[in-house]
Amino acid sequence: MDIFIQQLINGLVLGSIYALVALGYTMVYGILELINFAHGEVTMIGAMVALAVIGALLGASPELPGLMVVLAGVLVAVPACMALAFVIEKVAYRPLRKAPRLAPLITAIGVSIILQNAAMLIWGRGYISFPAILPQGRHDILGASVTDLQIAIVGLSILCMLGLVFLVERTRLGRAMRATAQSREVAELMGVNVNTVISATFVIGAALAAVAGVMVSAYYGLAHYYMGFLLGLKAFSAAVLGGIGNIAGAVLGGMLLGIIEALGAGYIGDLTGGFLGSHYQDVFAFMVLILVLVFRPSGLLGERVANRA
């Protein structure tokens, strides 16, 4: 039971991160019906930029409080990723809006590869360690151990998700986003600046991705130029699991995927008699993706195709 609770906690932490990244996928798809495969690399850039700022601040003033240093890294990483997403949308995706769907998809993959190589040239091929400057406190819950960092990750993720829901449901920009998602042509006739709304969607998703990137690097204690690829695929799987284009579905899918992956990592050794170890946990994300695409292509909270007839 202790192992189950521990893995459940670990799964919630991972799921919170997956959900934040999945929200970027689902928002863009909801408006453009585009899978932005470069979104994982935006998350990676957020982690790299934050670590560069953290390293510079610690090098200049080692006595600075750890939380303040990390916050400074986040405050630089978020606008950097927002600016990057704005440029990507304007340069790579906007000219292809009326092109066949395959064109922007291939472009997204190309942008992903470009960002990976740019990060490799700037920060190198090696792993970059996250300095141990955050509180390391631990708390016991029903025999399981929960760290301050895990609590902070889940709490901040929930705040970001609630903030996004408020923006989409209660603000003028949110109404414009929902109108654009329903019909770009009609929204434009009603006075909505569709280009601005689409750019804002990319920018908001990038801000969440930057926060998630810092969370991932802090949780695992390192960052790497290739880290966004697998994280992006898992977040995409989470978006599909919940119902891509659905904000609540992205959150649900992220949480479920994190829990499934953590439980699988905790029990796969026992279930296979030691043949497979916990390092095979990534398999579960893609097994879930395949099963969902086979039995429920629209996702858990997505609309069934038959109901739209």
TIDO-783071 format. One line per 8 residues: number of its first residue (from 1); their letters; for each residue x negated, y, z negated of N, C-alpha, C. Coordinates in Angstrom, 1 decimal. Each point is the difference from the previous one (the first is absolute). Example, Ala and Ser with C-alpha at 12.3 -4.5 7.8 and 13.67 -1.06 7.14 Angstrom:
2
1 = as = -13.2/-5.7/-7.8/0.9/1.2/0.0/-0.9/1.2/0.0  0.4/1.1/0.7/-0.9/1.1/0.0/0.8/1.1/-0.8;
END
This chain:
309
1 = mdifiqql = -0.8/-1.2/0.0/0.8/1.2/0.0/-0.9/1.3/0.0  -1.1/-0.1/-0.7/-0.9/1.1/-0.1/-0.5/0.4/1.4  -0.4/-1.1/0.8/-0.5/0.2/1.3/1.1/0.6/0.9  1.2/-0.5/-0.1/1.1/0.5/0.8/0.2/1.5/-0.3  0.1/0.4/-1.2/0.2/1.4/-0.4/-1.2/0.9/0.5  -1.2/-0.5/-0.1/-1.2/0.7/0.4/0.0/0.2/1.6  0.4/-1.0/0.7/0.0/0.1/1.4/1.2/0.8/0.5  1.1/0.0/-0.8/1.1/0.9/0.3/-0.4/1.5/-0.1;
9 = inglvlgs = -0.7/0.3/-1.1/-0.5/1.3/-0.2/-1.0/0.4/1.2  -0.9/-0.9/0.3/-0.9/0.3/1.1/0.7/0.2/1.3  1.1/-0.8/0.2/0.8/0.1/1.2/0.7/1.4/0.1  0.5/0.5/-1.1/0.7/1.3/0.0/-1.0/1.1/0.3  -1.2/-0.1/-0.5/-1.0/1.0/0.3/-0.3/0.0/1.5  -0.3/-1.2/0.5/-0.3/-0.1/1.5/1.2/0.4/0.8  1.2/-0.4/-0.4/1.2/0.4/0.7/0.2/1.5/0.0  -0.3/0.7/-1.0/0.1/1.4/-0.1/-0.8/0.7/1.1;
17 = iyalvalg = -1.2/-0.6/0.2/-1.0/0.6/1.0/0.6/-0.4/1.4  0.4/-1.2/0.2/0.5/-0.4/1.3/1.2/0.9/0.3  0.9/0.2/-0.9/1.2/0.8/0.2/-0.4/1.4/0.5  -1.0/0.6/-0.6/-0.3/1.4/0.4/-0.5/0.0/1.4  -0.8/-0.9/0.4/-0.5/-0.1/1.4/1.1/-0.4/0.9  0.9/-0.9/-0.4/1.1/-0.4/0.9/0.9/1.1/0.2  0.2/1.0/-0.9/0.9/1.1/0.3/-0.5/0.8/1.2  -1.3/0.1/0.2/-0.5/0.7/1.2/0.4/-0.7/1.3;
25 = ytmvygil = -0.1/-1.3/0.0/0.4/-0.8/1.1/1.5/0.2/0.3  0.8/-0.2/-1.0/1.5/0.0/0.1/0.5/1.4/0.4  -0.6/1.0/-0.5/0.5/1.4/0.3/-0.2/0.3/1.5  -1.3/-0.3/0.5/-0.3/0.2/1.4/0.9/-0.8/0.9  0.1/-1.3/-0.4/0.9/-0.9/0.9/1.4/0.5/0.0  0.5/0.5/-1.1/1.4/0.4/-0.1/0.3/1.2/0.9  -1.0/0.8/0.3/0.2/1.1/0.8/-0.4/-0.2/1.5  -1.2/-0.7/0.2/-0.5/-0.1/1.3/0.1/-1.4/0.6;
33 = elinfahg = 0.3/-1.0/-0.9/0.0/-1.4/0.3/-1.4/-0.4/0.5  -1.0/0.5/-0.7/-1.4/-0.2/0.3/-0.7/-0.6/-1.2  -0.7/-1.1/0.3/-0.9/-0.6/-1.1/-1.3/0.7/0.0  -0.3/0.8/-1.0/-1.2/0.8/-0.1/-1.1/-0.8/-0.6  -0.7/-0.9/0.8/-1.0/-0.9/-0.5/-1.2/0.8/-0.5  -0.1/1.2/0.2/-1.1/0.8/-0.5/0.2/0.5/-1.5  1.2/-0.3/-0.5/0.4/0.4/-1.3/-0.9/-0.6/-1.1  -0.4/-1.2/0.1/-0.9/-0.7/-0.9/-1.3/0.8/-0.1;
41 = evtmigam = -0.5/0.4/1.2/-1.3/0.7/0.0/0.1/1.4/-0.6  1.2/0.6/0.0/0.2/1.3/-0.7/-0.2/-0.2/-1.5  0.6/-1.2/-0.4/-0.2/-0.3/-1.4/-1.5/-0.2/-0.4  -0.7/-0.6/0.9/-1.5/-0.2/-0.2/-0.7/1.3/-0.1  0.4/0.9/0.9/-0.7/1.4/0.0/0.3/0.7/-1.3  1.2/-0.2/-0.5/0.4/0.7/-1.3/-0.9/-0.5/-1.1  -0.3/-1.3/0.0/-0.9/-0.6/-1.0/-1.4/0.5/0.1  -0.5/0.0/1.3/-1.3/0.4/0.2/-0.3/1.5/-0.3;
49 = valaviga = 1.0/0.9/0.4/-0.2/1.4/-0.3/0.1/0.2/-1.5  0.9/-0.7/-0.7/0.1/0.2/-1.5/-1.3/-0.4/-0.7  -0.6/-1.2/0.5/-1.2/-0.4/-0.6/-1.2/0.9/0.3  0.0/0.6/1.1/-1.0/1.0/0.4/0.1/1.2/-1.0  1.2/0.5/-0.2/0.2/1.1/-0.9/-0.4/-0.4/-1.4  0.4/-1.2/-0.5/-0.3/-0.4/-1.3/-1.5/-0.1/-0.2  -0.7/-0.6/1.0/-1.4/-0.2/-0.1/-0.7/1.4/-0.1  0.5/0.9/0.8/-0.7/1.4/0.0/0.2/0.7/-1.3;
57 = llgaspel = 1.2/-0.1/-0.6/0.3/0.6/-1.3/-0.8/-0.6/-1.1  -0.1/-1.3/0.0/-0.7/-0.7/-1.1/-1.5/0.3/0.2  -0.5/0.2/1.2/-1.4/0.3/0.2/-0.3/1.4/-0.4  1.0/0.9/0.1/-0.3/1.4/-0.4/0.3/0.2/-1.5  1.0/-0.6/-0.5/0.4/0.2/-1.4/0.4/-1.4/-0.6  -0.9/-0.8/-0.5/0.3/-1.3/-0.5/0.9/0.0/-1.2  0.0/1.1/-0.7/0.8/0.1/-1.3/1.5/0.3/0.3  0.4/0.2/1.2/1.4/0.3/0.3/0.9/-1.2/-0.4;
65 = pglmvvla = 1.2/0.2/-0.6/0.9/-1.1/-0.3/0.4/-0.8/1.2  0.1/-1.3/-0.2/0.2/-0.9/1.1/1.3/0.2/0.7  1.1/0.3/-0.7/1.3/0.2/0.6/0.0/1.3/0.8  -0.7/1.0/-0.4/-0.1/1.2/0.8/-0.7/-0.2/1.3  -1.1/-0.8/-0.1/-0.8/-0.3/1.2/0.8/-0.8/1.0  0.7/-1.0/-0.4/0.9/-0.8/0.9/1.1/0.9/0.5  0.6/0.8/-0.8/1.1/0.9/0.5/-0.5/1.0/1.1  -1.3/0.5/-0.2/-0.6/0.8/1.0/-0.1/-0.8/1.3;
73 = gvlvavpa = -0.5/-1.2/-0.1/-0.1/-0.9/1.2/1.3/-0.1/0.7  1.1/-0.3/-0.7/1.3/-0.2/0.6/0.5/1.3/0.6  -0.3/1.2/-0.6/0.5/1.2/0.5/-0.7/0.4/1.3  -1.2/-0.5/0.2/-0.7/0.2/1.3/0.4/-1.0/1.0  0.1/-1.3/-0.4/0.4/-1.1/0.9/1.3/0.2/0.6  1.0/0.5/-0.8/1.4/0.1/0.5/0.1/1.0/1.2  -0.5/1.2/-0.2/0.1/0.9/1.2/-0.9/-0.4/1.2  -1.1/-0.7/-0.3/-0.9/-0.5/1.1/0.8/-1.0/0.8;
81 = cmalafvi = 0.7/-0.9/-0.7/0.8/-1.1/0.8/1.2/0.7/0.7  0.6/1.0/-0.7/1.1/0.6/0.7/-0.4/0.7/1.3  -1.2/0.7/-0.1/-0.5/0.6/1.2/-0.3/-1.0/1.1  -0.6/-1.1/-0.4/-0.4/-1.1/0.9/1.3/-0.5/0.7  1.0/-0.3/-0.8/1.2/-0.5/0.6/0.7/0.9/0.9  -0.1/1.3/-0.3/0.6/1.1/0.9/-0.7/-0.1/1.3  -1.3/0.0/0.0/-0.8/-0.1/1.3/0.3/-1.2/0.8  0.0/-1.2/-0.7/0.3/-1.2/0.7/1.4/0.0/0.7;
89 = ekvayrpl = 1.0/0.5/-0.7/1.3/0.1/0.6/0.0/0.9/1.2  -0.6/1.1/-0.2/0.0/1.0/1.1/-0.8/-0.4/1.2  -1.1/-0.6/-0.2/-1.0/-0.3/1.1/0.3/-1.4/0.6  0.3/-1.0/-0.9/0.1/-1.3/0.5/1.4/-0.5/0.3  1.0/0.4/-0.8/1.3/-0.5/0.1/1.0/0.9/0.8  -0.1/1.3/-0.3/1.0/0.9/0.6/0.0/-0.1/1.5  -1.1/0.0/0.7/0.0/-0.1/1.5/0.7/-1.3/0.5  0.1/-1.0/-0.8/0.5/-1.3/0.4/1.4/-0.3/-0.4;
97 = rkaprlap = 0.8/1.0/-0.5/1.3/-0.3/-0.5/0.9/-0.5/1.0  -0.1/0.4/1.3/0.9/-0.5/1.0/-0.7/-1.1/0.9  -1.1/-0.5/-0.5/-0.7/-1.1/0.7/0.6/-1.3/-0.4  -0.3/-1.1/0.7/0.5/-1.3/-0.4/-0.6/-0.3/-1.4  0.8/-0.9/-0.8/-0.4/-0.2/-1.4/-1.3/-0.6/-0.2  -0.5/-0.7/1.0/-1.3/-0.7/-0.1/-1.1/1.1/-0.1  0.1/1.1/0.7/-1.0/1.0/0.0/-0.4/0.6/-1.4  1.0/0.5/-0.7/-0.3/0.5/-1.3/-0.5/-1.1/-1.0;
105 = litaigvs = 0.4/-1.2/0.2/-0.4/-1.1/-0.9/-1.5/-0.2/0.3  -0.4/-0.1/1.2/-1.5/-0.2/0.3/-0.8/1.2/-0.4  0.6/1.2/0.1/-0.7/1.2/-0.5/-0.2/0.0/-1.5  1.0/-0.5/-0.7/-0.1/-0.1/-1.5/-1.2/-0.9/-0.3  -0.1/-1.2/0.7/-1.1/-0.9/-0.3/-1.3/0.7/0.3  -0.1/0.7/1.1/-1.2/0.7/0.4/-0.4/1.1/-1.1  1.0/0.7/-0.5/-0.3/1.0/-1.0/-0.5/-0.6/-1.3  0.6/-1.2/-0.3/-0.5/-0.8/-1.2/-1.5/-0.3/0.2;
113 = iilqnaam = -0.4/-0.5/1.2/-1.4/-0.4/0.2/-0.9/1.2/-0.1  0.5/1.1/0.6/-0.8/1.3/0.0/-0.3/0.4/-1.5  1.1/0.0/-0.8/-0.2/0.4/-1.4/-0.9/-0.9/-0.8  0.1/-1.3/0.3/-0.9/-0.9/-0.7/-1.4/0.3/0.4  -0.3/0.2/1.2/-1.4/0.2/0.4/-0.5/1.4/-0.4  0.9/1.0/0.0/-0.4/1.3/-0.5/-0.3/-0.1/-1.5  0.8/-0.7/-0.8/-0.3/-0.2/-1.4/-1.4/-0.7/-0.2  -0.2/-1.0/0.9/-1.3/-0.8/-0.1/-1.2/0.9/0.2;
121 = liwgrgyi = 0.2/1.0/1.0/-1.1/0.9/0.3/-0.3/1.0/-1.1  1.1/0.4/-0.7/-0.1/1.1/-1.0/-0.4/-0.6/-1.3  0.6/-1.1/-0.4/-0.3/-0.6/-1.4/-0.8/-1.3/0.0  -0.3/-0.5/1.2/-0.8/-1.2/0.1/0.8/-1.3/-0.1  -0.7/-1.1/0.2/0.6/-1.3/0.1/0.2/-0.6/-1.4  -0.7/0.5/-1.0/0.0/-0.7/-1.3/1.2/0.4/-0.8  0.2/-0.7/-1.1/1.1/0.3/-0.9/-0.4/1.2/-0.9  1.0/0.8/-0.3/-0.2/1.2/-0.8/0.7/-0.3/-1.4;
129 = sfpailpq = -0.7/0.0/-1.1/0.6/-0.3/-1.3/0.7/1.2/-0.5  1.1/-0.3/-0.7/0.8/1.0/-0.7/-0.6/0.1/-1.4  -0.5/1.2/-0.4/-0.6/0.1/-1.3/0.9/-0.3/-1.2  -0.5/-0.6/-1.0/0.8/-0.4/-1.2/0.2/1.2/-0.9  0.9/0.9/0.5/0.2/1.3/-0.8/1.4/0.1/-0.5  0.9/-1.0/0.3/1.4/0.0/-0.4/0.1/-0.7/-1.3  1.0/0.3/-0.8/0.2/-0.7/-1.3/0.2/-1.5/0.2  -0.7/-0.8/-0.8/0.0/-1.5/0.1/0.8/-0.7/-1.1;
137 = grhdilga = 1.0/0.7/-0.5/0.8/-0.6/-1.1/0.8/-1.1/0.5  0.3/-1.0/-0.9/0.8/-1.2/0.3/1.1/-0.1/-1.0  1.1/-0.6/0.5/1.2/-0.2/-0.9/0.5/-1.4/0.2  0.5/-0.6/-1.0/0.5/-1.4/0.0/1.5/0.1/0.1  0.5/-0.7/1.0/1.5/-0.1/0.2/0.3/-1.5/0.3  0.7/-0.6/-1.0/0.4/-1.4/0.1/-1.1/-0.9/0.3  -1.2/0.3/-0.5/-1.1/-0.9/0.2/-0.8/0.4/1.3  0.4/1.0/0.7/-0.7/0.4/1.2/-0.7/1.4/-0.3;
145 = svtdlqia = -1.0/0.3/0.8/-0.8/1.2/-0.2/0.4/1.0/1.1  0.2/1.2/-0.4/0.3/1.1/0.9/-0.9/1.2/-0.3  -0.7/0.5/1.0/-0.9/1.0/-0.1/0.6/1.4/0.2  -0.6/1.0/-0.5/0.4/1.4/0.2/0.1/0.3/1.5  -0.9/-0.5/0.7/0.0/0.3/1.5/1.2/-0.6/0.6  0.3/-1.3/-0.3/1.2/-0.6/0.5/1.3/0.8/-0.3  0.1/0.4/-1.2/1.2/0.8/-0.4/0.0/1.3/0.8  -1.2/0.6/0.2/0.0/1.3/0.7/0.4/-0.2/1.5;
153 = ivglsilc = -0.5/-1.1/0.6/0.3/-0.3/1.4/1.5/-0.2/0.2  0.6/-0.8/-0.9/1.5/-0.2/0.2/0.8/1.2/-0.3  -0.4/0.8/-1.0/0.7/1.2/-0.4/-0.1/1.0/1.1  -1.2/0.2/0.6/-0.2/1.0/1.0/0.7/-0.4/1.3  0.0/-1.3/0.3/0.7/-0.5/1.2/1.5/0.3/-0.1  0.6/-0.2/-1.2/1.4/0.2/-0.2/0.3/1.5/0.2  -0.8/0.9/-0.6/0.2/1.4/0.2/-0.1/0.4/1.4  -0.9/-0.5/0.8/-0.1/0.3/1.4/1.2/-0.5/0.8;
161 = mlglvflv = 0.5/-1.2/-0.4/1.2/-0.5/0.7/1.2/0.8/-0.3  0.2/0.4/-1.3/1.1/0.8/-0.3/-0.1/1.4/0.6  -1.2/0.5/0.1/-0.2/1.3/0.7/0.4/-0.1/1.5  -0.3/-1.1/0.6/0.3/-0.2/1.4/1.5/-0.1/0.2  0.7/-0.7/-0.9/1.4/-0.2/0.1/0.7/1.4/-0.2  -0.5/0.7/-0.9/0.6/1.4/-0.2/-0.2/0.8/1.2  -1.2/0.0/0.6/-0.2/0.8/1.2/0.9/-0.4/1.2  0.2/-1.3/0.2/0.8/-0.5/1.1/1.5/0.3/-0.2;
169 = ertrlgra = 0.4/-0.2/-1.3/1.4/0.1/-0.3/0.5/1.4/-0.3  -0.8/0.8/-0.6/0.4/1.3/-0.6/-0.5/1.3/0.6  -0.9/-0.1/1.0/-0.6/1.2/0.6/0.4/0.2/1.4  -0.3/1.2/0.5/0.4/0.3/1.4/-0.9/-0.8/0.9  -1.3/-0.2/-0.3/-0.8/-0.8/0.8/0.4/-1.4/0.1  0.5/-0.5/-1.2/0.5/-1.4/0.0/1.2/-0.2/0.9  0.9/1.0/0.0/1.2/-0.1/0.8/-0.4/0.0/1.5  -1.0/0.8/0.3/-0.5/0.1/1.4/-0.7/-1.3/0.4;
177 = mrataqsr = -0.7/-0.6/-1.0/-0.6/-1.3/0.3/1.1/-1.1/0.3  1.0/0.0/-0.8/1.1/-1.0/0.2/0.7/0.2/1.3  0.2/1.3/0.3/0.7/0.3/1.3/-0.9/-0.4/1.2  -1.3/0.2/-0.1/-0.9/-0.3/1.1/0.0/-1.6/0.1  0.0/-0.7/-1.1/0.0/-1.4/0.0/1.3/-0.6/0.7  1.1/0.7/-0.2/1.3/-0.4/0.6/-0.1/0.2/1.5  -0.4/1.2/0.5/0.0/0.3/1.4/-0.9/1.3/0.2  -1.1/-0.2/0.6/-0.9/1.2/0.2/0.7/1.0/0.9;
185 = evaelmgv = 0.7/-0.5/1.0/0.6/1.0/1.0/1.1/0.8/-0.7  0.8/-0.6/-0.7/1.1/0.7/-0.7/-0.5/0.9/-1.1  -1.0/-0.4/-0.7/-0.7/0.8/-1.0/-0.5/1.3/0.6  -0.7/-0.2/1.1/-0.6/1.2/0.7/1.1/0.9/0.5  1.2/-0.5/0.4/1.1/0.9/0.5/0.6/0.7/-1.2  -0.1/-0.6/-1.2/0.5/0.7/-1.2/-1.0/1.0/-0.7  -1.1/0.2/0.7/-1.0/1.0/-0.5/-1.1/-0.5/-0.8  -0.2/-1.4/0.0/-1.1/-0.6/-0.8/-1.2/0.1/0.9;
193 = nvntvisa = -1.1/0.4/-0.6/-1.3/0.0/0.7/-0.6/-1.4/-0.1  0.3/-0.9/1.0/-0.4/-1.4/-0.1/-1.5/-0.2/-0.2  -0.8/0.8/0.8/-1.4/-0.1/-0.1/-0.5/0.2/-1.4  0.5/1.0/-0.7/-0.4/0.3/-1.4/0.4/-1.1/-0.9  1.2/-0.5/0.2/0.5/-1.1/-0.9/-0.9/-1.2/0.2  -0.3/-0.4/1.2/-0.8/-1.2/0.2/-1.4/0.2/-0.6  -0.6/1.2/0.2/-1.3/0.3/-0.6/0.1/-0.1/-1.5  1.0/0.6/-0.6/0.2/-0.1/-1.4/0.1/-1.4/-0.5;
201 = tfvigaal = 0.7/-0.9/0.7/0.1/-1.4/-0.4/-1.4/-0.6/0.0  -0.8/0.2/1.0/-1.4/-0.6/0.0/-0.8/0.6/-1.2  0.2/1.3/-0.2/-0.8/0.7/-1.1/0.4/-0.6/-1.4  1.3/-0.1/-0.2/0.5/-0.5/-1.3/-0.5/-1.5/-0.2  0.1/-0.8/1.0/-0.5/-1.4/-0.1/-1.5/0.0/-0.3  -0.7/0.9/0.6/-1.5/0.0/-0.2/-0.3/0.5/-1.4  0.8/0.9/-0.6/-0.2/0.4/-1.4/0.1/-1.2/-0.9  1.1/-0.8/0.2/0.2/-1.2/-0.8/-1.1/-1.0/0.2;
209 = aavagvmv = -0.5/-0.1/1.2/-1.1/-1.0/0.4/-1.3/0.4/-0.8  -0.2/1.4/0.0/-1.3/0.4/-0.7/0.1/-0.4/-1.5  1.1/0.2/-0.6/0.2/-0.3/-1.4/-0.2/-1.5/-0.2  0.6/-0.8/0.9/-0.2/-1.5/0.0/-1.5/-0.4/0.2  -0.7/0.7/0.8/-1.4/-0.3/0.3/-0.8/0.2/-1.3  0.2/1.1/-0.7/-0.7/0.2/-1.3/0.4/-1.1/-1.0  1.2/-0.4/0.0/0.5/-1.0/-0.9/-0.7/-1.3/0.3  -0.1/-0.4/1.2/-0.6/-1.3/0.4/-1.5/0.0/-0.4;
217 = sayyglah = -0.7/1.1/0.4/-1.4/0.1/-0.4/-0.3/0.0/-1.5  0.9/0.6/-0.7/-0.2/0.0/-1.5/0.4/-1.3/-0.6  1.0/-0.7/0.6/0.4/-1.3/-0.5/-1.1/-1.1/0.2  -0.5/0.0/1.2/-1.0/-1.0/0.4/-1.4/0.4/-0.3  -0.2/1.3/-0.3/-1.3/0.5/-0.3/-0.9/0.3/1.1  0.5/0.0/1.3/-0.8/0.2/1.1/0.8/0.5/1.2  -0.7/0.5/1.0/0.7/0.3/1.3/-0.9/-0.3/1.1  0.5/-0.2/1.2/-0.7/-0.5/1.2/0.7/0.5/1.2;
225 = yymgfllg = -0.8/0.2/1.1/0.5/0.6/1.2/1.1/-0.9/0.7  0.0/-1.3/-0.4/0.9/-0.9/0.6/1.2/-0.4/-0.9  0.1/0.7/-1.1/1.0/-0.4/-1.0/1.4/0.3/0.4  0.2/1.0/0.9/1.3/0.4/0.4/0.7/-1.0/1.0  -0.8/-0.9/0.6/0.5/-0.9/1.0/1.0/-1.0/-0.6  -0.6/-0.8/-1.0/0.8/-1.0/-0.7/1.1/0.6/-0.8  -0.3/1.1/-0.7/1.0/0.7/-0.8/1.2/0.5/0.9  -0.4/0.5/1.1/1.1/0.5/0.9/0.8/-1.2/0.5;
233 = lkafsaav = -0.6/-1.1/0.4/0.8/-1.1/0.4/1.0/-0.5/-1.1  -0.5/0.0/-1.2/0.8/-0.5/-1.1/1.2/1.0/-0.3  -0.3/1.3/0.1/1.0/1.0/-0.2/1.0/-0.1/1.2  -0.4/-0.3/1.2/0.9/-0.2/1.1/0.9/-1.2/-0.3  -0.6/-1.0/-0.5/0.8/-1.2/-0.3/1.0/0.3/-1.1  -0.4/0.8/-0.9/1.0/0.4/-1.1/1.1/0.8/0.6  -0.3/0.9/1.0/1.1/0.8/0.6/0.9/-0.9/0.8  -0.5/-1.0/0.7/0.8/-0.9/0.8/0.8/-0.8/-1.0;
241 = lggignia = -0.6/-0.5/-1.1/0.7/-0.8/-1.0/1.3/0.7/-0.5  -0.2/1.3/-0.4/1.1/0.8/-0.5/1.0/0.5/1.0  -0.5/0.1/1.2/0.9/0.6/1.1/-0.6/1.3/0.5  -0.9/-0.1/1.0/-0.7/1.1/0.5/0.9/1.1/0.5  -0.3/1.3/-0.4/0.9/1.1/0.2/0.9/0.3/-1.2  -0.1/-0.8/-1.0/0.8/0.2/-1.2/-0.9/0.3/-1.2  0.1/1.2/-0.6/-0.9/0.4/-1.1/0.1/-1.0/-1.2  1.3/-0.3/-0.4/0.2/-0.9/-1.1/-0.6/-1.4/0.4;
249 = gavlggml = 0.1/-0.4/1.2/-0.5/-1.3/0.5/-1.5/0.0/-0.1  -0.7/1.1/0.3/-1.4/0.0/-0.1/-0.5/-0.2/-1.5  0.7/0.7/-0.9/-0.3/-0.2/-1.4/0.2/-1.4/-0.5  1.2/-0.5/0.4/0.3/-1.4/-0.4/-1.0/-1.0/0.6  -0.2/0.2/1.3/-1.0/-0.9/0.7/-1.4/0.0/-0.6  -0.4/1.2/-0.4/-1.4/0.2/-0.6/0.0/-0.7/-1.3  1.0/0.2/-0.8/0.0/-0.7/-1.4/0.0/-1.5/0.1  0.9/-0.5/0.9/0.1/-1.4/0.2/-1.2/-0.6/0.5;
257 = lgiiealg = -0.6/0.6/1.0/-1.2/-0.5/0.6/-1.2/0.0/-1.0  -0.1/1.0/-0.8/-1.0/0.0/-1.1/0.2/-1.1/-1.0  1.2/-0.2/-0.4/0.3/-1.1/-1.0/-0.3/-1.4/0.6  0.5/-0.2/1.3/-0.2/-1.3/0.6/-1.5/-0.2/0.2  -0.8/1.0/0.4/-1.4/-0.2/0.2/-0.7/-0.3/-1.3  0.4/0.7/-1.1/-0.7/-0.2/-1.3/0.4/-1.4/-0.6  1.2/-0.4/0.1/0.4/-1.3/-0.5/-0.6/-1.1/0.8  -0.1/0.2/1.3/-0.7/-1.0/0.9/-1.4/-0.1/-0.4;
265 = agyigdlt = -0.7/1.1/-0.3/-1.4/0.0/-0.4/-0.2/-0.7/-1.3  1.0/0.1/-0.9/-0.1/-0.6/-1.3/0.2/-1.5/0.0  0.8/-0.4/0.9/0.5/-1.4/-0.1/-0.5/-0.9/1.2  -0.6/0.6/1.0/-0.3/-0.8/1.2/-1.1/-1.1/-0.3  -0.9/0.3/-1.0/-0.9/-1.0/-0.4/0.6/-1.2/-0.6  1.0/0.2/-0.9/0.7/-1.1/-0.6/0.9/-0.8/1.0  0.6/0.8/0.9/0.9/-0.7/1.0/-0.7/-0.8/1.0  -1.3/0.4/0.3/-0.8/-0.8/1.0/-1.0/-0.8/-0.6;
273 = ggflgshy = 0.0/-0.2/-1.3/-1.0/-0.8/-0.7/-1.4/0.5/0.1  -0.1/1.3/0.1/-1.3/0.7/0.1/-0.6/0.1/1.4  0.8/-0.5/1.0/-0.5/0.0/1.4/-0.1/1.5/0.5  1.0/0.8/-0.4/0.0/1.4/0.4/-0.1/0.9/-1.3  -0.8/1.0/0.1/-0.2/0.9/-1.1/0.8/1.3/0.1  -0.2/0.9/-1.0/0.8/1.3/0.0/-0.4/0.9/1.1  -1.2/-0.2/0.7/-0.4/0.8/1.0/0.8/-0.2/1.3  0.9/-1.0/0.0/0.9/-0.2/1.1/1.3/0.8/-0.2;
281 = qdvfafmv = 0.0/0.9/-0.9/1.3/0.7/-0.3/0.5/0.8/1.2  -0.9/0.5/0.9/0.5/0.7/1.1/0.9/-0.8/1.0  -0.2/-1.3/-0.1/0.9/-0.8/0.9/1.4/0.2/-0.3  0.4/0.2/-1.3/1.4/0.1/-0.3/0.7/1.2/0.6  -0.7/1.1/0.1/0.6/1.2/0.7/0.4/-0.3/1.4  -0.8/-0.7/0.7/0.3/-0.3/1.4/1.0/-1.2/0.2  0.0/-0.9/-1.0/1.0/-1.1/0.0/1.4/0.7/-0.2  0.0/0.9/-0.9/1.3/0.7/-0.2/0.5/0.7/1.2;
289 = lilvlvfr = -1.0/0.7/0.7/0.3/0.8/1.2/0.6/-1.0/1.1  -0.6/-1.1/0.2/0.5/-1.0/1.0/1.4/-0.5/-0.4  0.2/-0.4/-1.2/1.3/-0.5/-0.5/1.1/1.1/0.2  -0.3/1.2/-0.4/1.0/1.1/0.2/0.3/0.2/1.5  -1.0/0.0/0.8/0.2/0.3/1.4/0.8/-1.2/0.6  -0.1/-1.2/-0.5/0.7/-1.1/0.5/1.5/-0.1/-0.5  0.2/0.2/-1.3/1.3/-0.2/-0.6/0.8/1.3/-0.2  -0.7/1.2/-0.1/0.7/1.2/-0.2/-0.8/1.2/0.6;
297 = psgllger = 0.0/0.0/1.3/-0.9/1.0/0.7/0.3/1.5/-0.4  1.2/0.3/-0.5/0.3/1.4/-0.4/-0.5/0.3/-1.4  -0.5/-1.0/-0.7/-0.5/0.2/-1.4/1.2/-0.2/-1.0  -0.4/0.1/-1.3/0.9/-0.3/-1.1/1.1/1.1/0.0  -0.3/1.2/0.2/1.0/1.1/-0.1/0.3/0.6/1.4  -0.5/-0.7/1.0/0.2/0.5/1.3/1.4/-0.4/0.5  0.5/0.7/1.0/1.3/-0.4/0.6/-0.1/-1.2/0.9  0.9/-0.9/-0.1/0.0/-1.2/0.9/0.3/0.5/1.4;
305 = vanra = -0.7/-0.6/1.0/0.2/0.4/1.4/1.5/-0.2/0.4  0.6/-1.1/-0.5/1.3/-0.4/0.4/1.0/1.1/-0.5  -0.3/0.6/-1.1/1.0/1.0/-0.5/0.0/1.3/0.7  -1.0/0.2/0.9/0.0/1.3/0.7/0.8/-0.1/1.3  0.5/-1.1/0.4/0.7/-0.2/1.2/1.4/0.6/-0.1;
END
